[in-house]
Amino acid sequence: MTNISIHWFRKALRLHDNPALLAAMKDSAEVYPIFILDPWFPKNMRVSVNRWRFLVESLRDLDESLKKLNSRLFVVRGSPAEAFPELFKKWKVTLLTFEVDTEPYARRRDAEVVRVAAEHGVQVVQKVSHTLYDTERIIIENNGKAPLTYTRLQTVLASLGPPKRPVPAPSLENMKECSTPVTEDHDKAYGIPSLEELGQDPKTAGPHLYPGGESEAIARLDLYMKRTSWVCNFKKPDTSPNSLTPSTTVLSPYVKFGCLSVRMFWWKLTEIYQGRKHSDPPVSLHGQLLWREFFYTAGAGIPNFDKMEGNPVCVQVDWDDNKEHLKAWREGRTGYPFIDAIMTQLRTEGWIHHLARHAVACFLTRGDLWISWEEGQKVFEELLLDADWSLNAGNWQWLSASAFFHQFFRVYSPIAFGKKTDKNGEYIKKYLPFLKKFPSDYIYEPWKAPRSVQERAGCIIGEDYPKPIVAHEEVRKKNLERMKAAYARRSPSAAAEAQDETRKKDANQKRPKALLKAEVRSKKVKIKST
């Protein structure tokens, strides 16, 4: 036993599938598991009280798990580059291990820590376990560039083979020759912070729907994996954005914080798929994990990925700067109940369905308000429990038709989209209870209700609930022209193709539905006869 080791927990807040933690325990006489409360994050990132609560709970759960291994979690306050030299000297450290992190700040931070470690004669071991694959390897296999389409990513991954299997959680056997020195004042010196210490008021937190931690993550995963038929038939587009209880797993916050290993998730699904008929990527549960891999690789390989300017894959758009509209959107006061209900759920609970994210993102950007996706990215960064730098930036670029997805003529209606899965507006009534007495005919468009109906509902539009801040059909047409102009500046041919698609769509909308149905039936008959 030659080493005295520090394992630095960052995102991988778990014991299972944590190869860097196992590396710290191997050939070590002493191991110190630490988490650093880095002041960079509250200074540079927006973090809601709900997400702070999730982190604190995850740290508590991790500490409890380490206690079962006769170890403890040491929570250190301060910047890593300043904290480590003191810890190296105090504990006579020879080895530092941690999980690879590909975010821009993490890369700068880790490079500085590696430099500091070298100055103190400390060996550094980094392991990939937050993604299915090593994103650097994917980029190398794709000729030094991040794949820009899902299909291209799948092609590259096919050449790499399946993801590595998760490594087992450490046991008492791993700690047999290894110990964690713990003093009596441990909780005072290195204890888990309270929300108050983090500058948060617990009273302002939303309902406690998704407790943080590895234990909860594993329990939730096991619960869903028992539903074999549901897992095999899962298709993301078929799930509901406005169901009263989540129609998906809500495992994303646990994967974001690393309470749940993405590789464990992948291989659990593989076991269930084995010998059964199942859905496939991109719509399957495997497909959702590959979408995560797609955006992580893009974030690792594309400069300025979270910005429009300086981002080589992002269309440059002359977005408006309307602070009142942005504030109304964030606070759920747009006058469109479906949009406002989604934003209310986000603010209070910290999670919304993926397709609900589609609806509000499209509304903020190219669909209605013509406000930059970067502003929406900031709001999601603050409010989502699963706010993840790469996924957040990538999805906002996609939904604003700034990168990856270019069919900007496909716009989510803030009225019709919600009706598809919730005709009577039960979701709206749940999150906007002051509208619950409106008849279903008006629940999505309460401004159209006669004054007498509004009075009976106890909600006067324009007084108790705002009128729509924009007229959807009017701004949609105007914004389509603005997107065409932005695309024309980037690529005249792409703009022309989009214009043709728009004309076809407009022409179809003007034609009688009966005629369109007849044409569809005719096409089906021809296909069957060939």
QUIMO-V556657 format. One record per run of one state. SS is the DSSP state (H for helix, E for strand, C for the rest). FROM is the first residue (numbers start at 1). LEN is the number of residues. Records with the same first field share a line. If there is no record, write none. Layout:
# QUIMO-V556657
SS->FROM-LEN  FROM-LEN
This chain:
# QUIMO-V556657
C->1-2  10-9  26-2  38-1  45-4  68-5  78-2  92-3  100-4  120-3  128-7  142-8  161-18  180-6  191-11  205-9  226-2  234-2  239-13  257-5  274-11  302-18  321-2  332-5  350-4  368-3  372-1  384-5  400-16  420-6  432-1  436-10  449-2  458-3  462-3  466-6  491-1  511-2  530-1
E->3-7  28-10  73-5  95-5  123-5  179-1  320-1  371-1  461-1  465-1
H->19-7  39-6  49-19  80-12  104-16  135-7  150-11  186-5  202-3  214-12  228-6  236-3  252-5  262-12  285-17  323-9  337-13  354-14  373-11  389-11  416-4  426-6  433-3  446-3  451-7  472-19  492-19  513-17
